[in-house]
Amino acid sequence: MLLMAISLALAVSLCSLSGLAIRRELIRPPWVVRRLGPVQLVARSTITPECALEFPCGKPMNVFDPDLRTYYVVWIIVSWPGQDKPGFSRYRLVMQEIGDR
């Protein structure tokens, strides 16, 4: 029981420190795209936080302006099967500004 409590405290501490390091731009957040059946997890840093990879937000932008605000965004995308017209549901789980701008 004590080992579980110590492990949990260590995990919470490491997550907090990682989040702080990402916000201070000491480490770069991971780019994650994973699919499990109809559910897809997308996590990325972006200057357009309202858009995920497959969202209809226009052409991809390749902008490298250090003065623009950058966000780390985590989305869950669910693909609903259907013969006529497949549907998508999008849920933003996290949107965190990166840096001290």
N, CA, C and O atoms as a printed pandas DataFrame, in Angstrom:
     atom_number atom_name residue_name chain_id  residue_number  x_coord  y_coord  z_coord
0              1         N          MET        A               1    0.817   -1.193    0.000
1              2        CA          MET        A               1    0.000    0.000    0.000
2              3         C          MET        A               1    0.862    1.259    0.000
3              4         O          MET        A               1    0.571    2.229   -0.700
4              5         N          LEU        A               2    1.932    1.225    0.800
5              6        CA          LEU        A               2    2.839    2.369    0.856
6              7         C          LEU        A               2    3.532    2.574   -0.486
7              8         O          LEU        A               2    3.733    3.709   -0.917
8              9         N          LEU        A               3    3.896    1.477   -1.144
9             10        CA          LEU        A               3    4.545    1.563   -2.446
10            11         C          LEU        A               3    3.611    2.183   -3.479
11            12         O          LEU        A               3    4.050    2.971   -4.317
12            13         N          MET        A               4    2.329    1.835   -3.428
13            14        CA          MET        A               4    1.351    2.421   -4.356
14            15         C          MET        A               4    1.201    3.913   -4.109
15            16         O          MET        A               4    1.113    4.689   -5.061
16            17         N          ALA        A               5    1.171    4.330   -2.844
17            18        CA          ALA        A               5    1.033    5.749   -2.510
18            19         C          ALA        A               5    2.256    6.536   -2.988
19            20         O          ALA        A               5    2.119    7.644   -3.508
20            21         N          ILE        A               6    3.434    5.970   -2.813
21            22        CA          ILE        A               6    4.656    6.635   -3.259
22            23         C          ILE        A               6    4.678    6.722   -4.787
23            24         O          ILE        A               6    5.068    7.748   -5.344
24            25         N          SER        A               7    4.262    5.649   -5.465
25            26        CA          SER        A               7    4.215    5.647   -6.929
26            27         C          SER        A               7    3.240    6.692   -7.455
27            28         O          SER        A               7    3.537    7.386   -8.427
28            29         N          LEU        A               8    2.087    6.805   -6.824
29            30        CA          LEU        A               8    1.097    7.793   -7.231
30            31         C          LEU        A               8    1.623    9.210   -7.018
31            32         O          LEU        A               8    1.465   10.069   -7.885
32            33         N          ALA        A               9    2.244    9.455   -5.869
33            34        CA          ALA        A               9    2.803   10.772   -5.596
34            35         C          ALA        A               9    3.905   11.116   -6.597
35            36         O          ALA        A               9    4.001   12.260   -7.041
36            37         N          LEU        A              10    4.730   10.143   -6.951
37            38        CA          LEU        A              10    5.794   10.359   -7.928
38            39         C          LEU        A              10    5.215   10.660   -9.307
39            40         O          LEU        A              10    5.699   11.554  -10.001
40            41         N          ALA        A              11    4.187    9.923   -9.705
41            42        CA          ALA        A              11    3.562   10.151  -11.008
42            43         C          ALA        A              11    2.938   11.543  -11.093
43            44         O          ALA        A              11    3.079   12.223  -12.110
44            45         N          VAL        A              12    2.255   11.969  -10.040
45            46        CA          VAL        A              12    1.642   13.305  -10.020
46            47         C          VAL        A              12    2.723   14.373  -10.069
47            48         O          VAL        A              12    2.577   15.372  -10.773
48            49         N          SER        A              13    3.800   14.172   -9.333
49            50        CA          SER        A              13    4.893   15.150   -9.332
50            51         C          SER        A              13    5.546   15.260  -10.703
51            52         O          SER        A              13    5.819   16.364  -11.175
52            53         N          LEU        A              14    5.798   14.118  -11.345
53            54        CA          LEU        A              14    6.425   14.144  -12.663
54            55         C          LEU        A              14    5.520   14.783  -13.709
55            56         O          LEU        A              14    6.003   15.505  -14.581
56            57         N          CYS        A              15    4.222   14.531  -13.635
57            58        CA          CYS        A              15    3.288   15.159  -14.575
58            59         C          CYS        A              15    3.268   16.673  -14.373
59            60         O          CYS        A              15    3.258   17.430  -15.344
60            61         N          SER        A              16    3.264   17.108  -13.132
61            62        CA          SER        A              16    3.262   18.546  -12.845
62            63         C          SER        A              16    4.542   19.205  -13.342
63            64         O          SER        A              16    4.498   20.279  -13.942
64            65         N          LEU        A              17    5.675   18.567  -13.096
65            66        CA          LEU        A              17    6.950   19.126  -13.547
66            67         C          LEU        A              17    7.051   19.136  -15.065
67            68         O          LEU        A              17    7.586   20.081  -15.644
68            69         N          SER        A              18    6.543   18.096  -15.713
69            70        CA          SER        A              18    6.547   18.054  -17.176
70            71         C          SER        A              18    5.690   19.171  -17.751
71            72         O          SER        A              18    6.095   19.840  -18.701
72            73         N          GLY        A              19    4.500   19.376  -17.178
73            74        CA          GLY        A              19    3.620   20.451  -17.632
74            75         C          GLY        A              19    4.267   21.813  -17.466
75            76         O          GLY        A              19    4.144   22.666  -18.345
76            77         N          LEU        A              20    4.947   22.028  -16.364
77            78        CA          LEU        A              20    5.643   23.290  -16.130
78            79         C          LEU        A              20    6.781   23.475  -17.126
79            80         O          LEU        A              20    6.974   24.571  -17.651
80            81         N          ALA        A              21    7.532   22.414  -17.387
81            82        CA          ALA        A              21    8.642   22.493  -18.344
82            83         C          ALA        A              21    8.135   22.769  -19.759
83            84         O          ALA        A              21    8.782   23.499  -20.509
84            85         N          ILE        A              22    6.995   22.199  -20.133
85            86        CA          ILE        A              22    6.414   22.468  -21.451
86            87         C          ILE        A              22    5.964   23.915  -21.545
87            88         O          ILE        A              22    6.223   24.575  -22.551
88            89         N          ARG        A              23    5.292   24.423  -20.513
89            90        CA          ARG        A              23    4.831   25.815  -20.530
90            91         C          ARG        A              23    5.994   26.796  -20.604
91            92         O          ARG        A              23    5.871   27.850  -21.228
92            93         N          ARG        A              24    7.112   26.468  -19.981
93            94        CA          ARG        A              24    8.305   27.335  -19.990
94            95         C          ARG        A              24    9.181   27.087  -21.213
95            96         O          ARG        A              24   10.245   27.691  -21.352
96            97         N          GLU        A              25    8.737   26.204  -22.094
97            98        CA          GLU        A              25    9.446   25.848  -23.323
98            99         C          GLU        A              25   10.828   25.254  -23.057
99           100         O          GLU        A              25   11.747   25.429  -23.857
100          101         N          LEU        A              26   10.973   24.557  -21.942
101          102        CA          LEU        A              26   12.219   23.856  -21.651
102          103         C          LEU        A              26   12.276   22.524  -22.378
103          104         O          LEU        A              26   13.350   22.063  -22.765
104          105         N          ILE        A              27   11.103   21.902  -22.563
105          106        CA          ILE        A              27   11.002   20.689  -23.359
106          107         C          ILE        A              27    9.878   20.865  -24.366
107          108         O          ILE        A              27    8.946   21.637  -24.139
108          109         N          ARG        A              28    9.965   20.160  -25.458
109          110        CA          ARG        A              28    8.954   20.240  -26.513
110          111         C          ARG        A              28    7.883   19.179  -26.255
111          112         O          ARG        A              28    8.216   18.020  -26.005
112          113         N          PRO        A              29    6.609   19.555  -26.312
113          114        CA          PRO        A              29    5.552   18.559  -26.069
114          115         C          PRO        A              29    5.493   17.532  -27.194
115          116         O          PRO        A              29    5.845   17.840  -28.332
116          117         N          PRO        A              30    5.055   16.324  -26.888
117          118        CA          PRO        A              30    5.009   15.285  -27.923
118          119         C          PRO        A              30    3.865   15.497  -28.905
119          120         O          PRO        A              30    2.814   16.029  -28.549
120          121         N          TRP        A              31    4.084   15.076  -30.131
121          122        CA          TRP        A              31    3.048   15.045  -31.163
122          123         C          TRP        A              31    2.515   13.618  -31.145
123          124         O          TRP        A              31    3.263   12.676  -31.404
124          125         N          VAL        A              32    1.230   13.451  -30.843
125          126        CA          VAL        A              32    0.647   12.129  -30.698
126          127         C          VAL        A              32   -0.555   12.010  -31.626
127          128         O          VAL        A              32   -1.432   12.874  -31.635
128          129         N          VAL        A              33   -0.588   10.938  -32.404
129          130        CA          VAL        A              33   -1.762   10.586  -33.210
130          131         C          VAL        A              33   -1.942    9.082  -33.048
131          132         O          VAL        A              33   -1.151    8.300  -33.576
132          133         N          ARG        A              34   -2.968    8.679  -32.329
133          134        CA          ARG        A              34   -3.243    7.260  -32.073
134          135         C          ARG        A              34   -4.710    6.976  -32.350
135          136         O          ARG        A              34   -5.584    7.796  -32.068
136          137         N          ARG        A              35   -4.964    5.794  -32.908
137          138        CA          ARG        A              35   -6.337    5.385  -33.217
138          139         C          ARG        A              35   -6.604    4.030  -32.581
139          140         O          ARG        A              35   -5.764    3.131  -32.618
140          141         N          LEU        A              36   -7.786    3.903  -32.000
141          142        CA          LEU        A              36   -8.261    2.638  -31.459
142          143         C          LEU        A              36   -9.704    2.489  -31.922
143          144         O          LEU        A              36  -10.619    3.055  -31.324
144          145         N          GLY        A              37   -9.896    1.731  -32.981
145          146        CA          GLY        A              37  -11.232    1.587  -33.557
146          147         C          GLY        A              37  -11.728    2.922  -34.090
147          148         O          GLY        A              37  -11.027    3.570  -34.867
148          149         N          PRO        A              38  -12.919    3.346  -33.692
149          150        CA          PRO        A              38  -13.451    4.611  -34.194
150          151         C          PRO        A              38  -12.946    5.841  -33.433
151          152         O          PRO        A              38  -13.301    6.968  -33.781
152          153         N          VAL        A              39  -12.124    5.639  -32.402
153          154        CA          VAL        A              39  -11.656    6.747  -31.558
154          155         C          VAL        A              39  -10.213    7.084  -31.903
155          156         O          VAL        A              39   -9.352    6.207  -31.967
156          157         N          GLN        A              40   -9.964    8.372  -32.123
157          158        CA          GLN        A              40   -8.615    8.828  -32.432
158          159         C          GLN        A              40   -8.211    9.896  -31.423
159          160         O          GLN        A              40   -8.998   10.787  -31.103
160          161         N          LEU        A              41   -6.980    9.801  -30.926
161          162        CA          LEU        A              41   -6.397   10.791  -30.022
162          163         C          LEU        A              41   -5.382   11.595  -30.809
163          164         O          LEU        A              41   -4.473   11.029  -31.416
164          165         N          VAL        A              42   -5.531   12.923  -30.802
165          166        CA          VAL        A              42   -4.611   13.815  -31.496
166          167         C          VAL        A              42   -4.107   14.827  -30.484
167          168         O          VAL        A              42   -4.896   15.548  -29.873
168          169         N          ALA        A              43   -2.783   14.884  -30.303
169          170        CA          ALA        A              43   -2.166   15.855  -29.403
170          171         C          ALA        A              43   -1.013   16.506  -30.144
171          172         O          ALA        A              43   -0.128   15.817  -30.651
172          173         N          ARG        A              44   -1.018   17.840  -30.208
173          174        CA          ARG        A              44    0.016   18.543  -30.961
174          175         C          ARG        A              44    0.133   19.983  -30.525
175          176         O          ARG        A              44   -0.779   20.538  -29.911
176          177         N          SER        A              45    1.254   20.581  -30.844
177          178        CA          SER        A              45    1.396   22.016  -30.631
178          179         C          SER        A              45    1.016   22.715  -31.939
179          180         O          SER        A              45    1.332   22.234  -33.027
180          181         N          THR        A              46    0.340   23.844  -31.816
181          182        CA          THR        A              46   -0.210   24.515  -32.992
182          183         C          THR        A              46   -0.418   25.991  -32.704
183          184         O          THR        A              46   -0.466   26.410  -31.547
184          185         N          ILE        A              47   -0.543   26.774  -33.769
185          186        CA          ILE        A              47   -0.920   28.179  -33.619
186          187         C          ILE        A              47   -2.409   28.361  -33.897
187          188         O          ILE        A              47   -2.942   29.459  -33.742
188          189         N          THR        A              48   -3.081   27.282  -34.309
189          190        CA          THR        A              48   -4.526   27.307  -34.550
190          191         C          THR        A              48   -5.178   26.297  -33.609
191          192         O          THR        A              48   -5.481   25.185  -34.040
192          193         N          PRO        A              49   -5.403   26.640  -32.350
193          194        CA          PRO        A              49   -5.881   25.657  -31.376
194          195         C          PRO        A              49   -7.295   25.154  -31.608
195          196         O          PRO        A              49   -7.690   24.157  -31.003
196          197         N          GLU        A              50   -8.059   25.801  -32.453
197          198        CA          GLU        A              50   -9.423   25.339  -32.713
198          199         C          GLU        A              50   -9.457   24.206  -33.729
199          200         O          GLU        A              50  -10.512   23.617  -33.961
200          201         N          CYS        A              51   -8.319   23.896  -34.334
201          202        CA          CYS        A              51   -8.266   22.877  -35.385
202          203         C          CYS        A              51   -7.405   21.697  -34.954
203          204         O          CYS        A              51   -6.378   21.874  -34.299
204          205         N          ALA        A              52   -7.822   20.518  -35.319
205          206        CA          ALA        A              52   -6.984   19.328  -35.181
206          207         C          ALA        A              52   -6.544   18.925  -36.588
207          208         O          ALA        A              52   -6.759   19.682  -37.535
208          209         N          LEU        A              53   -5.953   17.786  -36.741
209          210        CA          LEU        A              53   -5.364   17.425  -38.032
210          211         C          LEU        A              53   -6.381   17.313  -39.156
211          212         O          LEU        A              53   -6.131   17.827  -40.246
212          213         N          GLU        A              54   -7.518   16.662  -38.936
213          214        CA          GLU        A              54   -8.471   16.436  -40.013
214          215         C          GLU        A              54   -9.620   17.431  -40.040
215          216         O          GLU        A              54  -10.587   17.224  -40.773
216          217         N          PHE        A              55   -9.544   18.482  -39.279
217          218        CA          PHE        A              55  -10.680   19.394  -39.223
218          219         C          PHE        A              55  -10.669   20.320  -40.443
219          220         O          PHE        A              55   -9.603   20.644  -40.968
220          221         N          PRO        A              56  -11.828   20.735  -40.882
221          222        CA          PRO        A              56  -11.887   21.610  -42.064
222          223         C          PRO        A              56  -11.565   23.059  -41.704
223          224         O          PRO        A              56  -12.464   23.899  -41.652
224          225         N          CYS        A              57  -10.307   23.350  -41.460
225          226        CA          CYS        A              57   -9.906   24.709  -41.077
226          227         C          CYS        A              57   -9.045   25.360  -42.139
227          228         O          CYS        A              57   -8.306   26.298  -41.841
228          229         N          GLY        A              58   -9.123   24.889  -43.359
229          230        CA          GLY        A              58   -8.326   25.484  -44.421
230          231         C          GLY        A              58   -7.028   24.734  -44.636
231          232         O          GLY        A              58   -6.799   23.668  -44.064
232          233         N          LYS        A              59   -6.190   25.312  -45.467
233          234        CA          LYS        A              59   -4.918   24.685  -45.800
234          235         C          LYS        A              59   -3.981   24.718  -44.592
235          236         O          LYS        A              59   -4.055   25.643  -43.783
236          237         N          PRO        A              60   -3.101   23.723  -44.459
237          238        CA          PRO        A              60   -2.127   23.751  -43.367
238          239         C          PRO        A              60   -1.207   24.959  -43.501
239          240         O          PRO        A              60   -0.816   25.340  -44.605
240          241         N          MET        A              61   -0.873   25.545  -42.379
241          242        CA          MET        A              61    0.007   26.709  -42.379
242          243         C          MET        A              61    1.394   26.297  -41.917
243          244         O          MET        A              61    1.543   25.599  -40.914
244          245         N          ASN        A              62    2.390   26.725  -42.643
245          246        CA          ASN        A              62    3.772   26.529  -42.242
246          247         C          ASN        A              62    4.329   27.898  -41.868
247          248         O          ASN        A              62    5.050   28.523  -42.646
248          249         N          VAL        A              63    3.985   28.353  -40.670
249          250        CA          VAL        A              63    4.381   29.670  -40.204
250          251         C          VAL        A              63    5.379   29.494  -39.066
251          252         O          VAL        A              63    5.119   28.765  -38.109
252          253         N          PHE        A              64    6.500   30.153  -39.174
253          254        CA          PHE        A              64    7.523   30.060  -38.147
254          255         C          PHE        A              64    7.808   31.447  -37.587
255          256         O          PHE        A              64    8.929   31.945  -37.691
256          257         N          ASP        A              65    6.812   32.059  -37.006
257          258        CA          ASP        A              65    6.939   33.376  -36.399
258          259         C          ASP        A              65    7.011   33.192  -34.886
259          260         O          ASP        A              65    6.034   32.748  -34.283
260          261         N          PRO        A              66    8.134   33.518  -34.261
261          262        CA          PRO        A              66    8.255   33.290  -32.814
262          263         C          PRO        A              66    7.338   34.168  -31.974
263          264         O          PRO        A              66    7.154   33.901  -30.787
264          265         N          ASP        A              67    6.753   35.221  -32.572
265          266        CA          ASP        A              67    5.863   36.091  -31.807
266          267         C          ASP        A              67    4.429   35.574  -31.745
267          268         O          ASP        A              67    3.625   36.091  -30.969
268          269         N          LEU        A              68    4.097   34.571  -32.542
269          270        CA          LEU        A              68    2.749   34.001  -32.486
270          271         C          LEU        A              68    2.596   33.120  -31.261
271          272         O          LEU        A              68    3.547   32.465  -30.836
272          273         N          ARG        A              69    1.413   33.105  -30.701
273          274        CA          ARG        A              69    1.145   32.237  -29.557
274          275         C          ARG        A              69    1.035   30.793  -30.030
275          276         O          ARG        A              69    0.404   30.496  -31.045
276          277         N          THR        A              70    1.661   29.913  -29.273
277          278        CA          THR        A              70    1.612   28.499  -29.568
278          279         C          THR        A              70    0.843   27.800  -28.467
279          280         O          THR        A              70    0.988   28.136  -27.292
280          281         N          TYR        A              71    0.029   26.833  -28.839
281          282        CA          TYR        A              71   -0.791   26.085  -27.895
282          283         C          TYR        A              71   -0.512   24.598  -28.053
283          284         O          TYR        A              71   -0.186   24.124  -29.141
284          285         N          TYR        A              72   -0.645   23.877  -26.954
285          286        CA          TYR        A              72   -0.628   22.418  -27.004
286          287         C          TYR        A              72   -2.062   21.979  -26.816
287          288         O          TYR        A              72   -2.693   22.304  -25.811
288          289         N          VAL        A              73   -2.576   21.240  -27.785
289          290        CA          VAL        A              73   -3.992   20.879  -27.799
290          291         C          VAL        A              73   -4.126   19.361  -27.892
291          292         O          VAL        A              73   -3.418   18.709  -28.660
292          293         N          VAL        A              74   -5.043   18.811  -27.101
293          294        CA          VAL        A              74   -5.341   17.377  -27.130
294          295         C          VAL        A              74   -6.812   17.222  -27.507
295          296         O          VAL        A              74   -7.696   17.771  -26.851
296          297         N          TRP        A              75   -7.056   16.464  -28.577
297          298        CA          TRP        A              75   -8.408   16.219  -29.074
298          299         C          TRP        A              75   -8.713   14.728  -29.052
299          300         O          TRP        A              75   -7.819   13.899  -29.222
300          301         N          ILE        A              76   -9.975   14.399  -28.840
301          302        CA          ILE        A              76  -10.516   13.055  -29.085
302          303         C          ILE        A              76  -11.474   13.203  -30.265
303          304         O          ILE        A              76  -12.380   14.036  -30.241
304          305         N          ILE        A              77  -11.263   12.389  -31.291
305          306        CA          ILE        A              77  -12.116   12.421  -32.476
306          307         C          ILE        A              77  -12.768   11.047  -32.600
307          308         O          ILE        A              77  -12.079   10.027  -32.618
308          309         N          VAL        A              78  -14.097   11.026  -32.685
309          310        CA          VAL        A              78  -14.834    9.776  -32.813
310          311         C          VAL        A              78  -15.466    9.744  -34.196
311          312         O          VAL        A              78  -16.208   10.651  -34.573
312          313         N          SER        A              79  -15.164    8.686  -34.952
313          314        CA          SER        A              79  -15.730    8.498  -36.286
314          315         C          SER        A              79  -16.948    7.593  -36.158
315          316         O          SER        A              79  -16.825    6.412  -35.831
316          317         N          TRP        A              80  -18.109    8.147  -36.413
317          318        CA          TRP        A              80  -19.344    7.371  -36.333
318          319         C          TRP        A              80  -19.597    6.728  -37.675
319          320         O          TRP        A              80  -19.731    7.433  -38.675
320          321         N          PRO        A              81  -19.667    5.401  -37.730
321          322        CA          PRO        A              81  -19.877    4.736  -39.022
322          323         C          PRO        A              81  -21.293    4.954  -39.543
323          324         O          PRO        A              81  -22.247    5.100  -38.779
324          325         N          GLY        A              82  -21.394    4.971  -40.839
325          326        CA          GLY        A              82  -22.702    5.115  -41.476
326          327         C          GLY        A              82  -22.561    4.902  -42.968
327          328         O          GLY        A              82  -21.536    5.253  -43.553
328          329         N          GLN        A              83  -23.569    4.335  -43.585
329          330        CA          GLN        A              83  -23.488    4.055  -45.018
330          331         C          GLN        A              83  -23.620    5.324  -45.847
331          332         O          GLN        A              83  -22.860    5.531  -46.793
332          333         N          ASP        A              84  -24.563    6.160  -45.506
333          334        CA          ASP        A              84  -24.811    7.346  -46.316
334          335         C          ASP        A              84  -23.737    8.412  -46.113
335          336         O          ASP        A              84  -23.133    8.898  -47.069
336          337         N          LYS        A              85  -23.518    8.758  -44.869
337          338        CA          LYS        A              85  -22.602    9.852  -44.565
338          339         C          LYS        A              85  -21.967    9.609  -43.205
339          340         O          LYS        A              85  -22.639    9.759  -42.185
340          341         N          PRO        A              86  -20.689    9.237  -43.159
341          342        CA          PRO        A              86  -20.060    9.049  -41.857
342          343         C          PRO        A              86  -19.940   10.373  -41.123
343          344         O          PRO        A              86  -19.712   11.421  -41.728
344          345         N          GLY        A              87  -20.097   10.308  -39.820
345          346        CA          GLY        A              87  -20.037   11.517  -39.018
346          347         C          GLY        A              87  -18.837   11.526  -38.089
347          348         O          GLY        A              87  -18.248   10.483  -37.804
348          349         N          PHE        A              88  -18.483   12.713  -37.623
349          350        CA          PHE        A              88  -17.372   12.887  -36.709
350          351         C          PHE        A              88  -17.825   13.708  -35.513
351          352         O          PHE        A              88  -18.574   14.674  -35.653
352          353         N          SER        A              89  -17.368   13.316  -34.355
353          354        CA          SER        A              89  -17.556   14.126  -33.154
354          355         C          SER        A              89  -16.174   14.488  -32.642
355          356         O          SER        A              89  -15.283   13.639  -32.601
356          357         N          ARG        A              90  -15.989   15.744  -32.251
357          358        CA          ARG        A              90  -14.687   16.227  -31.793
358          359         C          ARG        A              90  -14.819   16.770  -30.379
359          360         O          ARG        A              90  -15.736   17.533  -30.076
360          361         N          TYR        A              91  -13.905   16.371  -29.533
361          362        CA          TYR        A              91  -13.912   16.822  -28.143
362          363         C          TYR        A              91  -12.513   17.308  -27.784
363          364         O          TYR        A              91  -11.557   16.533  -27.813
364          365         N          ARG        A              92  -12.394   18.583  -27.448
365          366        CA          ARG        A              92  -11.090   19.112  -27.036
366          367         C          ARG        A              92  -10.927   18.849  -25.548
367          368         O          ARG        A              92  -11.727   19.308  -24.734
368          369         N          LEU        A              93   -9.879   18.103  -25.202
369          370        CA          LEU        A              93   -9.627   17.758  -23.803
370          371         C          LEU        A              93   -8.750   18.786  -23.111
371          372         O          LEU        A              93   -8.998   19.141  -21.959
372          373         N          VAL        A              94   -7.721   19.269  -23.807
373          374        CA          VAL        A              94   -6.748   20.182  -23.212
374          375         C          VAL        A              94   -6.374   21.235  -24.239
375          376         O          VAL        A              94   -6.198   20.924  -25.417
376          377         N          MET        A              95   -6.251   22.491  -23.792
377          378        CA          MET        A              95   -5.663   23.550  -24.598
378          379         C          MET        A              95   -4.815   24.394  -23.662
379          380         O          MET        A              95   -5.337   25.136  -22.829
380          381         N          GLN        A              96   -3.499   24.271  -23.809
381          382        CA          GLN        A              96   -2.572   24.950  -22.914
382          383         C          GLN        A              96   -1.642   25.826  -23.725
383          384         O          GLN        A              96   -0.988   25.348  -24.652
384          385         N          GLU        A              97   -1.573   27.126  -23.382
385          386        CA          GLU        A              97   -0.635   28.014  -24.074
386          387         C          GLU        A              97    0.786   27.646  -23.662
387          388         O          GLU        A              97    1.064   27.360  -22.498
388          389         N          ILE        A              98    1.669   27.662  -24.643
389          390        CA          ILE        A              98    3.076   27.332  -24.402
390          391         C          ILE        A              98    3.873   28.622  -24.407
391          392         O          ILE        A              98    3.705   29.445  -25.307
392          393         N          GLY        A              99    4.723   28.814  -23.436
393          394        CA          GLY        A              99    5.583   29.989  -23.370
394          395         C          GLY        A              99    4.985   31.093  -22.507
395          396         O          GLY        A              99    3.853   30.998  -22.033
396          397         N          ASP        A             100    5.777   32.135  -22.319
397          398        CA          ASP        A             100    5.386   33.268  -21.454
398          399         C          ASP        A             100    5.083   34.521  -22.245
399          400         O          ASP        A             100    5.404   35.620  -21.793
400          401         N          ARG        A             101    4.488   34.393  -23.385
401          402        CA          ARG        A             101    4.224   35.569  -24.218
402          403         C          ARG        A             101    3.061   36.343  -23.677
403          404         O          ARG        A             101    2.684   37.369  -24.243
